């Protein structure tokens, strides 16, 4: 799924605003929560400790009062002798003590050894049996005792009793019991208010409620298991605190021991944490308002300051991608967007420069291709002329060879005649005329041979000049091929630069990248074709140079042949002169016959050499003809390549013309 830049910026702004404010709000809430929790804990600890101390002080004060009263002689006498007089004295004493401590002590009781009430501050003759009370039994065993909360049998009220043994010497004769209305103790807890719903309660060591704001729970219900587990951890002077749930409400409680009881102070967590919750709610509200305002500002800023300029630049890139290189971004700011616009303008400028260079190179390539094609046509025509000339030379060489063979035959006959002349000197005169005619015939053949050799020499000269011209044209073609190679290299470099600029343009430069790639491929193919042409031209030059060398050697041999034939012609002249002298000097024939035979052998040998040279000349002509045909094929290939190069350059021009400059 495509996510727009605007959405990404909005998400980024949202995270930049929300996360710090959320963290700040969370830290503020956490710190305020901890501060309030510590404050509430300290408050509850202090109140629990203070309440425990008040209860302990109250109990201790009553204990001291009862301890002193248990030593009174009137009480002791009354227990030893329950006479009305003793009972009256004891009654007056305990009544006085109770009156002095009436705020703390509800009833003061004297029991006998059996646990029955003997006297209390309300009656001299009470009828109450306390023998089953645990605290009476413990006191009669000699221990000071504080009872649990009980319903008083004397007053019918909830209270606790403190019992001291009364002794006559070491003998226990009864107990002194001070009954305290438990309301005087629970008042300490009932006055405690914590927040809106917090309160205090009192339990015994087992968790039974001795006081609770809900009176239906007093002495009837025990605390929950969570509270009992904490109550069991309470030790004298050391508070225990923790959290628990009551009716799905989270609460915090602190427990403190007070004599036989456990004082618990509990507070509703949400109640005392309301300031922290208010801070949290205010923080959330401020954060939401800030986010809305910041997102609105971010939207306006991102739209006008970032998105709109980028959209404009994107539209320009699309036009550039379609080939319009006249577009320019308007730079009217001083930020990263402006740098991007400047870079875009620079890129368009570079691309425009590259395309212009490519177009110019394409035009040069087209012109070079046309010039190369024209040159190849000229070379082809010249090659055809050379081929025709070589063929003519070959035909003349064949004729020359036939003439030489004929001359050789004549010379053999002449040699035979000389041989015969030696044997038949006497018949020389009669045959001299015939010999002279034969010599004249031979001389005519020699003159024909000289003419043929001159023709061959002239043809060889023309062939050599044509080959030299061909060699010059081949060198010119080689220079043209080098020019094509240079142009192809420049075109490839320009295409590479264009590809780099297109890659920098990213997505919008893909169209231009394709064109640049086609230009690069075209230049590489042109370079390859040019290399093939260079190879063919090099081979053609090599063959032409070989042909020139061969023609040079052939020309030298022809010149030698002309010289030899000239010498032969001279020899025939000498023969003719000699025959003329034969008539007059028959006698001299025998003397010169041997020389004539040797001369005839030499002439035959020379004629054979001429035949060999002529055959070699013919073979060289055939080689030159074959090389000319190969050169013609190479030139045809060169022409086809030039035409193909021209077509490629035209295609390159069409591709470049797609751009608007």
C-alpha positions as CSV (number, residue, x, y, z in Angstrom):
1,X,0.0,0.0,0.0
2,X,1.4,3.4,-1.0
3,X,1.6,6.0,1.8
4,X,1.9,9.6,0.6
5,X,4.6,11.9,1.9
6,X,1.9,14.1,3.5
7,X,0.6,11.1,5.6
8,X,4.2,10.2,6.6
9,X,4.9,13.8,7.7
10,X,1.6,13.8,9.7
11,X,2.6,10.5,11.3
12,X,6.0,11.9,12.1
13,X,4.6,15.1,13.6
14,X,2.1,13.0,15.5
15,X,4.8,10.8,17.0
16,X,7.1,13.8,17.7
17,X,4.3,15.5,19.7
18,X,2.5,12.5,21.2
19,X,5.5,10.5,22.4
20,X,7.2,13.3,24.4
21,X,3.9,14.6,25.8
22,X,2.8,11.1,26.6
23,X,6.1,10.4,28.3
24,X,6.0,13.7,30.2
25,X,2.4,13.1,31.2
26,X,3.2,9.6,32.3
27,X,6.2,10.7,34.3
28,X,4.2,13.5,35.9
29,X,1.3,11.1,36.7
30,X,3.8,8.6,38.1
31,X,5.7,11.1,40.2
32,X,2.5,12.7,41.6
33,X,1.1,9.2,42.2
34,X,4.2,8.2,44.1
35,X,4.2,11.5,46.0
36,X,0.5,11.1,47.0
37,X,1.0,7.5,47.9
38,X,4.0,8.3,50.1
39,X,2.0,11.2,51.7
40,X,-1.0,8.9,52.3
41,X,1.2,6.2,53.7
42,X,3.0,8.6,56.0
43,X,-0.3,10.1,57.1
44,X,-1.9,6.6,57.8
45,X,1.3,5.4,59.5
46,X,1.3,8.5,61.8
47,X,-2.4,8.2,62.5
48,X,-2.2,4.5,63.2
49,X,0.7,5.0,65.4
50,X,-0.9,7.9,67.2
51,X,-4.2,6.0,67.7
52,X,-2.3,2.9,68.9
53,X,-0.4,5.0,71.4
54,X,-3.6,6.6,72.7
55,X,-5.2,3.2,73.2
56,X,-2.0,1.9,74.8
57,X,-1.8,4.9,77.1
58,X,-5.5,4.5,78.1
59,X,-5.0,0.8,78.9
60,X,-1.7,1.4,80.7
61,X,-3.3,4.2,82.8
62,X,-6.2,1.9,83.8
63,X,-3.7,-0.9,84.6
64,X,-1.8,1.3,86.9
65,X,-5.0,2.5,88.6
66,X,-6.2,-1.1,89.1
67,X,-2.8,-2.2,90.2
68,X,-2.8,0.4,92.9
69,X,-6.4,-0.2,93.9
70,X,-5.8,-4.0,94.1
71,X,-3.5,-3.3,97.0
72,X,-6.1,-1.4,99.0
73,X,-6.7,-2.7,102.5
74,X,-10.5,-2.2,102.5
75,X,-10.8,-4.4,99.5
76,X,-8.6,-7.0,101.0
77,X,-10.6,-6.9,104.3
78,X,-13.9,-7.2,102.5
79,X,-12.8,-10.3,100.7
80,X,-11.5,-11.8,103.9
81,X,-14.6,-10.9,105.8
82,X,-17.8,-10.0,103.9
83,X,-19.3,-8.1,106.8
84,X,-21.6,-5.2,105.8
85,X,-19.1,-2.8,107.3
86,X,-16.2,-4.1,105.3
87,X,-18.3,-4.3,102.2
88,X,-19.4,-0.7,102.7
89,X,-15.8,0.5,103.0
90,X,-14.7,-1.4,100.0
91,X,-17.8,-0.2,98.0
92,X,-17.0,3.5,98.9
93,X,-13.4,3.0,97.8
94,X,-14.1,1.5,94.4
95,X,-16.9,4.0,93.8
96,X,-14.4,6.8,94.6
97,X,-11.9,5.3,92.2
98,X,-14.5,4.8,89.5
99,X,-15.7,8.4,89.9
100,X,-12.2,9.7,89.4
101,X,-11.8,7.6,86.2
102,X,-15.3,7.5,85.0
103,X,-14.3,8.8,81.6
104,X,-12.2,5.7,81.1
105,X,-13.7,3.2,83.5
106,X,-17.4,2.2,83.3
107,X,-17.5,-0.4,86.1
108,X,-15.1,-1.4,88.8
109,X,-15.8,-4.9,90.2
110,X,-14.5,-7.1,93.1
111,X,-14.8,-10.8,92.7
112,X,-14.2,-13.6,95.2
113,X,-12.0,-16.6,94.7
114,X,-14.9,-18.4,92.9
115,X,-15.2,-15.6,90.3
116,X,-18.5,-14.2,91.6
117,X,-19.0,-10.5,91.9
118,X,-18.9,-9.4,95.5
119,X,-19.1,-5.6,95.1
120,X,-19.1,-3.2,92.2
121,X,-19.3,0.5,92.1
122,X,-23.0,0.3,91.2
123,X,-24.1,-2.3,93.9
124,X,-23.0,-3.7,97.2
125,X,-24.9,-6.9,96.5
126,X,-24.5,-7.7,92.9
127,X,-25.6,-11.1,91.6
128,X,-23.3,-11.7,88.7
129,X,-21.2,-14.8,88.0
130,X,-18.0,-14.2,86.1
131,X,-16.3,-17.5,86.9
132,X,-16.5,-18.6,83.2
133,X,-14.7,-15.6,81.9
134,X,-11.2,-16.4,80.7
135,X,-9.7,-13.2,82.1
136,X,-11.1,-14.1,85.6
137,X,-9.5,-17.5,85.4
138,X,-6.1,-16.0,84.3
139,X,-6.3,-13.3,87.1
140,X,-7.1,-16.0,89.7
141,X,-4.0,-17.8,88.5
142,X,-2.0,-14.7,89.5
143,X,-1.6,-12.9,86.2
144,X,-2.6,-9.4,85.1
145,X,-5.1,-9.9,82.3
146,X,-6.8,-7.8,79.6
147,X,-9.9,-9.4,78.1
148,X,-11.1,-9.4,74.5
149,X,-14.1,-7.2,73.6
150,X,-17.1,-8.7,75.4
151,X,-20.7,-7.9,76.2
152,X,-20.6,-6.8,79.8
153,X,-22.9,-8.9,82.1
154,X,-23.0,-6.0,84.5
155,X,-23.8,-3.1,82.0
156,X,-24.8,-5.0,78.9
157,X,-22.4,-2.8,76.8
158,X,-19.5,-3.8,74.7
159,X,-16.3,-3.5,76.7
160,X,-13.1,-4.9,77.8
161,X,-12.1,-5.9,81.3
162,X,-8.7,-5.6,83.0
163,X,-8.4,-8.0,85.9
164,X,-5.8,-8.0,88.7
165,X,-5.4,-10.7,91.4
166,X,-6.0,-9.6,95.0
167,X,-3.7,-11.2,97.4
168,X,-3.5,-11.7,101.1
169,X,0.2,-12.2,101.4
170,X,1.0,-14.8,98.7
171,X,-2.5,-16.1,98.7
172,X,-5.0,-15.0,96.0
173,X,-8.3,-14.2,97.6
174,X,-10.1,-12.6,94.7
175,X,-9.8,-10.2,91.7
176,X,-10.3,-6.5,91.0
177,X,-11.8,-6.0,87.5
178,X,-12.1,-2.7,85.8
179,X,-14.5,-2.7,82.9
180,X,-14.0,-0.2,80.1
181,X,-16.7,0.7,77.7
182,X,-15.1,-0.2,74.3
183,X,-16.8,2.9,72.8
184,X,-14.2,5.0,74.6
185,X,-11.5,3.1,72.7
186,X,-13.3,2.9,69.4
187,X,-13.9,6.6,69.5
188,X,-10.3,7.0,68.6
189,X,-10.9,5.1,65.4
190,X,-14.3,6.5,64.6
191,X,-12.9,10.0,64.6
192,X,-10.5,9.2,61.8
193,X,-11.5,10.2,58.3
194,X,-9.3,9.7,55.4
195,X,-10.4,11.4,52.2
196,X,-14.0,11.0,51.3
197,X,-14.5,7.3,52.1
198,X,-11.5,6.3,54.2
199,X,-12.0,5.1,57.7
200,X,-10.3,3.2,60.6
201,X,-11.3,-0.2,62.2
202,X,-10.1,-2.4,65.0
203,X,-9.7,-6.1,65.1
204,X,-8.4,-8.6,67.5
205,X,-5.3,-10.7,66.8
206,X,-7.5,-13.2,64.8
207,X,-9.0,-10.5,62.6
208,X,-12.5,-10.4,64.2
209,X,-13.9,-6.9,63.9
210,X,-14.1,-5.2,67.4
211,X,-14.9,-1.9,65.7
212,X,-16.1,-1.1,62.2
213,X,-18.1,1.8,60.8
214,X,-20.5,-0.8,59.6
215,X,-21.8,-1.9,63.0
216,X,-23.3,-5.0,61.6
217,X,-19.8,-6.4,61.3
218,X,-18.8,-5.8,65.0
219,X,-18.0,-9.0,66.8
220,X,-19.8,-10.9,63.9
221,X,-17.5,-10.8,60.9
222,X,-13.8,-11.2,60.4
223,X,-11.6,-9.3,58.0
224,X,-10.9,-10.7,54.5
225,X,-8.2,-13.2,53.9
226,X,-6.0,-10.5,52.3
227,X,-6.3,-8.4,55.5
228,X,-5.8,-11.3,57.8
229,X,-2.6,-12.2,56.0
230,X,-1.3,-8.7,56.7
231,X,-2.7,-8.7,60.3
232,X,-0.6,-11.9,61.0
233,X,2.5,-9.9,60.0
234,X,1.9,-7.1,62.5
235,X,4.4,-6.9,65.3
236,X,4.6,-4.6,68.3
237,X,5.7,-1.1,67.2
238,X,6.0,-2.0,63.5
239,X,3.3,-1.2,61.0
240,X,2.3,-3.3,58.0
241,X,0.7,-1.8,54.9
242,X,-0.6,-3.0,51.5
243,X,-3.4,-3.0,48.9
244,X,-6.5,-5.1,48.8
245,X,-9.8,-5.1,47.0
246,X,-13.2,-4.6,48.7
247,X,-16.3,-4.9,46.6
248,X,-14.1,-4.4,43.5
249,X,-12.7,-1.2,44.9
250,X,-9.0,-0.9,45.3
251,X,-8.0,0.2,48.8
252,X,-4.8,0.9,50.7
253,X,-4.5,-0.1,54.4
254,X,-2.0,0.4,57.2
255,X,-2.0,-1.8,60.3
256,X,-0.6,-0.9,63.7
257,X,-0.7,-2.9,67.0
258,X,-2.3,-1.5,70.1
259,X,-2.1,-3.9,73.1
260,X,-4.3,-6.9,72.2
261,X,-5.8,-5.2,69.2
262,X,-4.9,-4.3,65.6
263,X,-5.8,-0.8,64.3
264,X,-6.4,-0.6,60.6
265,X,-6.6,2.6,58.6
266,X,-7.9,2.1,55.1
267,X,-8.3,4.6,52.2
268,X,-9.9,4.3,48.8
269,X,-7.2,4.4,46.2
270,X,-9.2,6.3,43.7
271,X,-10.3,8.7,46.4
272,X,-6.8,9.8,47.6
273,X,-5.4,9.5,44.1
274,X,-7.9,11.9,42.7
275,X,-5.4,14.7,42.4
276,X,-3.1,12.5,40.4
277,X,-6.0,11.4,38.3
278,X,-6.9,15.0,37.8
279,X,-3.3,15.7,36.7
280,X,-3.5,12.7,34.3
281,X,-6.8,13.9,32.9
282,X,-5.6,17.4,32.5
283,X,-2.4,16.1,30.8
284,X,-4.5,14.0,28.5
285,X,-6.7,16.9,27.7
286,X,-3.8,19.3,27.1
287,X,-2.1,16.6,25.0
288,X,-5.1,16.1,22.8
289,X,-5.6,19.8,22.3
290,X,-1.9,20.2,21.6
291,X,-1.9,17.3,19.2
292,X,-4.9,18.7,17.3
293,X,-3.3,22.2,17.0
294,X,0.1,20.8,16.1
295,X,-1.4,18.4,13.5
296,X,-3.3,21.3,12.0
297,X,-0.2,23.4,11.8
298,X,1.8,20.4,10.6
299,X,-0.8,19.8,7.9
300,X,-0.7,23.5,6.7
301,X,3.1,23.6,6.9
302,X,3.6,20.2,5.1
303,X,1.1,21.1,2.4
304,X,2.3,24.6,1.6
305,X,6.0,24.2,2.6
306,X,6.8,20.7,1.4
307,X,4.1,18.8,-0.5
308,X,3.1,21.6,-3.0
309,X,6.7,22.4,-4.0
310,X,7.4,18.7,-4.4
311,X,4.3,18.2,-6.5
312,X,5.3,21.1,-8.7
313,X,8.8,19.6,-9.1
314,X,7.2,16.2,-9.8
315,X,5.2,17.7,-12.6
316,X,8.3,19.2,-14.1
317,X,10.1,15.9,-13.8
318,X,7.2,14.2,-15.7
319,X,7.6,16.7,-18.5
320,X,11.3,16.2,-18.5
321,X,10.8,12.4,-18.6
322,X,8.6,12.9,-21.7
323,X,11.5,14.7,-23.4
324,X,10.8,18.4,-22.6
325,X,14.2,19.7,-21.5
326,X,13.1,23.4,-21.5
327,X,11.3,23.1,-18.1
328,X,12.8,25.0,-15.2
329,X,12.0,25.0,-11.5
330,X,11.3,28.4,-9.9
331,X,13.7,28.8,-6.9
332,X,12.1,31.3,-4.5
333,X,13.1,29.8,-1.1
334,X,16.2,29.1,0.9
335,X,15.9,25.6,2.2
336,X,16.4,21.9,1.2
337,X,13.5,22.1,-1.3
338,X,15.3,25.0,-2.9
339,X,18.5,22.9,-3.1
340,X,16.4,20.1,-4.7
341,X,15.0,22.6,-7.2
342,X,18.5,23.9,-8.0
343,X,19.7,20.3,-8.5
344,X,16.8,19.6,-10.8
345,X,17.6,22.7,-12.9
346,X,21.3,21.6,-13.0
347,X,20.3,18.1,-14.1
348,X,18.0,19.5,-16.9
349,X,20.9,21.7,-18.0
350,X,23.3,18.7,-18.1
351,X,20.8,16.6,-19.9
352,X,20.1,19.4,-22.5
353,X,23.9,19.7,-23.0
354,X,24.3,15.9,-23.4
355,X,21.4,15.6,-25.8
356,X,22.7,18.5,-27.9
357,X,26.1,16.8,-28.0
358,X,24.5,13.4,-28.9
359,X,22.5,15.1,-31.7
360,X,25.7,16.8,-33.0
361,X,27.6,13.5,-32.9
362,X,24.7,11.8,-34.6
363,X,24.9,14.3,-37.4
364,X,28.6,13.9,-37.7
365,X,28.2,10.1,-37.8
366,X,25.6,10.4,-40.6
367,X,27.9,12.6,-42.6
368,X,30.8,10.3,-42.0
369,X,28.7,7.3,-43.0
370,X,27.7,9.0,-46.2
371,X,31.3,9.9,-47.0
372,X,32.4,6.4,-46.2
373,X,29.7,4.9,-48.5
374,X,30.8,7.3,-51.3
375,X,34.4,6.4,-50.8
376,X,33.6,2.7,-50.9
377,X,31.8,3.1,-54.2
378,X,34.8,4.9,-55.7
379,X,37.1,2.1,-54.3
380,X,34.8,-0.5,-55.8
381,X,34.9,1.1,-59.2
382,X,38.7,1.4,-59.1
383,X,38.9,-2.2,-58.0
384,X,36.8,-3.3,-61.0
385,X,39.2,-1.4,-63.3
386,X,42.2,-3.0,-61.6
387,X,40.6,-6.5,-62.0
388,X,39.9,-5.8,-65.7
389,X,43.5,-4.7,-66.2
390,X,44.9,-7.7,-64.4
391,X,42.8,-10.0,-66.5
392,X,44.1,-8.3,-69.7
393,X,47.6,-8.7,-68.4
394,X,46.9,-12.4,-67.7
395,X,45.7,-12.9,-71.3
396,X,48.7,-11.1,-72.7
397,X,51.0,-13.2,-70.5
398,X,49.3,-16.3,-71.9
399,X,49.9,-15.1,-75.5
400,X,53.5,-14.2,-74.6
401,X,54.0,-17.7,-73.2
402,X,52.7,-19.2,-76.4
403,X,55.0,-17.0,-78.5
404,X,57.9,-18.0,-76.3
405,X,57.1,-21.7,-76.7
406,X,57.0,-21.1,-80.5
407,X,60.3,-19.3,-80.3
408,X,61.7,-22.1,-78.3
409,X,60.7,-24.5,-81.0
410,X,62.2,-22.4,-83.7
411,X,65.5,-22.1,-81.7
412,X,65.6,-25.8,-81.3
413,X,65.2,-26.2,-85.0
414,X,67.8,-23.6,-85.5
415,X,70.2,-25.5,-83.2
416,X,69.5,-28.6,-85.2
417,X,70.3,-26.7,-88.4
418,X,73.5,-25.5,-86.9
419,X,74.4,-29.0,-86.0
420,X,73.5,-30.1,-89.5
421,X,75.5,-27.2,-90.9
422,X,78.6,-28.4,-89.1
423,X,78.2,-31.9,-90.7
424,X,77.2,-30.6,-94.0
425,X,79.2,-27.6,-94.6
426,X,79.2,-28.3,-98.2
427,X,75.4,-27.9,-98.4
428,X,75.5,-24.6,-96.5
429,X,75.3,-22.5,-99.6
430,X,72.2,-24.1,-101.0
431,X,70.5,-24.0,-97.6
432,X,71.7,-20.6,-96.6
433,X,68.8,-18.9,-98.2
434,X,66.4,-21.1,-96.4
435,X,68.3,-20.5,-93.1
436,X,68.1,-16.8,-93.8
437,X,64.4,-17.0,-94.3
438,X,64.0,-19.0,-91.1
439,X,66.2,-16.4,-89.3
440,X,64.0,-13.6,-90.7
441,X,61.0,-15.5,-89.5
442,X,62.5,-16.0,-86.1
443,X,63.5,-12.3,-85.9
444,X,59.9,-11.4,-86.7
445,X,58.7,-13.6,-83.9
446,X,61.3,-12.1,-81.6
447,X,60.0,-8.6,-82.6
448,X,56.5,-9.8,-81.7
449,X,57.8,-11.1,-78.4
450,X,59.4,-7.7,-77.8
451,X,56.1,-6.0,-78.5
452,X,54.2,-8.4,-76.2
453,X,56.8,-7.9,-73.5
454,X,56.4,-4.2,-73.8
455,X,52.6,-4.5,-73.6
456,X,53.1,-6.7,-70.5
457,X,55.5,-4.1,-69.1
458,X,53.0,-1.3,-69.7
459,X,50.2,-3.4,-68.2
460,X,52.3,-4.2,-65.2
461,X,53.1,-0.5,-64.8
462,X,49.4,0.4,-65.0
463,X,48.6,-2.4,-62.5
464,X,51.2,-1.2,-60.1
465,X,49.9,2.4,-60.4
466,X,46.3,1.1,-59.8
467,X,47.4,-0.9,-56.8
468,X,49.2,2.2,-55.4
469,X,46.0,4.2,-55.9
470,X,44.0,1.4,-54.2
471,X,46.5,1.4,-51.4
472,X,46.0,5.2,-51.0
473,X,42.2,4.8,-51.0
474,X,42.5,2.0,-48.4
475,X,44.5,4.3,-46.2
476,X,41.9,7.0,-46.6
477,X,39.2,4.4,-45.7
478,X,41.2,3.4,-42.7
479,X,41.3,7.1,-41.6
480,X,37.5,7.3,-42.0
481,X,37.1,4.2,-39.9
482,X,39.3,5.7,-37.2
483,X,37.1,8.8,-37.3
484,X,34.0,6.6,-37.0
485,X,35.6,4.8,-34.0
486,X,36.3,8.2,-32.3
487,X,32.7,9.4,-33.0
488,X,31.4,6.0,-31.6
489,X,33.6,6.3,-28.5
490,X,32.4,9.9,-27.9
491,X,28.8,8.8,-28.5
492,X,29.2,5.9,-26.0
493,X,30.8,8.3,-23.4
494,X,27.9,10.8,-23.9
495,X,25.4,7.9,-23.6
496,X,27.2,6.8,-20.3
497,X,27.0,10.4,-19.0
498,X,23.3,10.5,-20.0
499,X,22.7,7.3,-18.1
500,X,24.4,8.6,-15.0
501,X,22.3,11.8,-15.1
502,X,19.1,9.7,-15.7
503,X,20.0,7.5,-12.7
504,X,20.4,10.7,-10.6
505,X,17.0,11.8,-11.7
506,X,15.5,8.6,-10.2
507,X,12.0,7.5,-11.2
508,X,11.5,10.4,-13.6
509,X,14.7,9.8,-15.5
510,X,13.8,6.3,-16.5
511,X,12.5,7.4,-19.9
512,X,15.7,9.3,-20.7
513,X,17.7,6.4,-19.3
514,X,16.1,4.1,-21.9
515,X,17.0,6.5,-24.7
516,X,20.6,6.8,-23.3
517,X,20.9,3.0,-23.2
518,X,19.7,2.7,-26.8
519,X,22.2,5.4,-27.8
520,X,25.0,3.5,-26.0
521,X,24.0,0.2,-27.6
522,X,23.9,2.0,-31.0
523,X,27.3,3.5,-30.5
524,X,28.8,0.1,-29.4
525,X,27.3,-1.6,-32.5
526,X,28.7,1.2,-34.7
527,X,32.1,0.8,-33.0
528,X,32.0,-3.0,-33.6
529,X,31.0,-2.5,-37.3
530,X,33.8,0.1,-37.6
531,X,36.3,-2.4,-36.1
532,X,35.1,-5.0,-38.7
533,X,35.6,-2.5,-41.5
534,X,39.0,-1.6,-40.1
535,X,40.0,-5.3,-40.1
536,X,38.8,-5.7,-43.7
537,X,40.5,-2.5,-44.8
538,X,43.7,-3.6,-43.1
539,X,43.5,-7.0,-44.8
540,X,42.8,-5.2,-48.1
541,X,45.8,-2.9,-47.6
542,X,47.9,-6.0,-46.8
543,X,46.8,-7.8,-50.0
544,X,47.2,-4.7,-52.1
545,X,50.7,-4.2,-50.8
546,X,51.4,-7.9,-51.6
547,X,50.0,-7.3,-55.1
548,X,52.1,-4.2,-55.5
549,X,55.2,-6.1,-54.4
550,X,54.3,-9.0,-56.8
551,X,53.7,-6.5,-59.6
552,X,57.0,-4.9,-58.9
553,X,58.8,-8.3,-59.2
554,X,56.8,-9.1,-62.3
555,X,57.7,-5.8,-63.8
556,X,61.4,-6.5,-63.1
557,X,61.1,-9.9,-64.7
558,X,59.3,-8.4,-67.7
559,X,62.0,-5.8,-68.1
560,X,64.5,-8.6,-67.9
561,X,62.5,-10.5,-70.5
562,X,62.5,-7.5,-72.8
563,X,66.2,-7.2,-72.4
564,X,66.7,-10.9,-73.2
565,X,64.3,-10.7,-76.2
566,X,66.2,-7.7,-77.5
567,X,69.4,-9.6,-77.2
568,X,67.7,-12.5,-79.0
569,X,66.7,-10.0,-81.7
570,X,70.3,-8.9,-82.0
571,X,71.3,-12.6,-82.2
572,X,68.9,-13.1,-85.1
573,X,70.4,-10.1,-86.8
574,X,73.8,-11.6,-86.3
575,X,72.5,-14.9,-87.6
576,X,71.2,-13.2,-90.6
577,X,74.5,-11.5,-91.2
578,X,76.3,-14.7,-90.7
579,X,74.1,-16.5,-93.2
580,X,74.8,-13.8,-95.7
581,X,78.5,-14.3,-95.0
582,X,78.0,-18.1,-95.4
583,X,77.5,-17.6,-99.1
584,X,80.9,-16.0,-99.3
585,X,82.7,-17.7,-96.5
586,X,81.6,-21.3,-96.4
587,X,85.0,-22.1,-95.1
588,X,84.4,-20.0,-92.1
589,X,81.2,-21.9,-91.2
590,X,83.0,-24.9,-89.9
591,X,85.1,-22.6,-87.6
592,X,82.1,-20.8,-86.1
593,X,79.7,-23.8,-86.1
594,X,80.7,-24.7,-82.6
595,X,80.2,-21.1,-81.4
596,X,76.8,-21.1,-83.1
597,X,75.8,-24.3,-81.4
598,X,76.8,-22.9,-78.0
599,X,75.0,-19.6,-78.8
600,X,71.9,-21.6,-79.8
601,X,71.9,-23.5,-76.5
602,X,72.3,-20.2,-74.6
603,X,69.4,-18.7,-76.5
604,X,67.3,-21.8,-75.8
605,X,68.1,-21.5,-72.1
606,X,67.3,-17.8,-72.1
607,X,64.0,-18.5,-73.9
608,X,63.1,-21.1,-71.3
609,X,63.9,-18.6,-68.5
610,X,61.6,-16.1,-70.3
611,X,58.9,-18.8,-70.4
612,X,59.3,-19.4,-66.7
613,X,59.1,-15.7,-65.9
614,X,56.1,-15.4,-68.1
615,X,54.4,-18.3,-66.3
616,X,55.2,-16.6,-62.9
617,X,53.9,-13.4,-64.2
618,X,50.7,-15.1,-65.3
619,X,50.3,-16.7,-61.9
620,X,50.9,-13.4,-60.2
621,X,48.3,-11.8,-62.3
622,X,45.9,-14.5,-61.2
623,X,46.8,-13.8,-57.6
624,X,46.3,-10.1,-58.1
625,X,42.9,-10.8,-59.8
626,X,41.9,-13.0,-56.8
627,X,43.0,-10.3,-54.3
628,X,41.1,-7.8,-56.3
629,X,38.0,-9.9,-56.1
630,X,38.5,-10.3,-52.3
631,X,39.0,-6.6,-52.1
632,X,35.8,-6.0,-54.1
633,X,33.9,-8.3,-51.6
634,X,35.5,-6.4,-48.7
635,X,34.5,-3.1,-50.2
636,X,30.9,-4.4,-50.7
637,X,30.8,-5.4,-47.0
638,X,32.3,-2.0,-46.2
639,X,29.6,-0.3,-48.2
640,X,26.9,-2.4,-46.5
641,X,28.3,-1.5,-43.1
642,X,28.5,2.2,-44.1
643,X,24.8,2.0,-45.1
644,X,23.9,0.2,-41.9
645,X,25.9,2.8,-39.9
646,X,24.0,5.6,-41.7
647,X,20.7,3.9,-40.9
648,X,21.7,3.7,-37.2
649,X,22.8,7.3,-37.1
650,X,19.4,8.3,-38.6
651,X,17.7,6.2,-35.9
652,X,19.9,7.9,-33.2
653,X,18.9,11.2,-34.6
654,X,15.2,10.3,-34.4
655,X,15.6,9.2,-30.8
656,X,17.4,12.4,-29.9
657,X,14.8,14.5,-31.7
658,X,12.2,13.3,-29.2
659,X,13.8,15.8,-26.7
660,X,12.6,19.4,-26.8
661,X,15.6,21.6,-26.5
